[in-house]
């Protein structure tokens, strides 16, 4: 019986060669990964950071808040790497990159220095960072103050010469 099964398998492999499988949707076409929105990509990176720094967050409870404040620079760094190497933006890929580059990332982004501080120093640092971030958000121009980009309708609150390539509105 084993010889028959083995012979049958060898026959199938020799006749079919290499076989690849693809996921097919109901329409019969091969389903491809849809592009993620910026918010979805951000959530992927946040989840990967939580998983990669899980032990450190347990040891230093304020580290989670620190990573949340550093998310912009970490997000840019991780996304740049994944796109450069043409990798899918998934939690597993992002976590893999973080784990491989964890020590360098901890030095460059100030995570290591933050962990070396005492807890009360960490709390005051976080409070200061949050305050600076909220002040920065208040300084950002609103939609009414932003010039239109090329191909967008011109912003009526800003002179058209300040909005090259915008579509004039009547």
Buried (B, 14 or more C-beta within 10 A) or exposed (E): EEEEEEEEEEEEEEEEEEEEEEEEEEEEEEEEEEEBEEEEBBEBBBBBBBBBBEEBBEEBEBBBBBBBBBBEEBBEBBBEBBEEEEBEBBBEBBBBBBEEBBEEBBEEBEBEEBBEBEEEEBEEBBEEBEEEEEEEEEEEEEEEEEBBEEEEEBBEEBEBEEBEEBEEEE
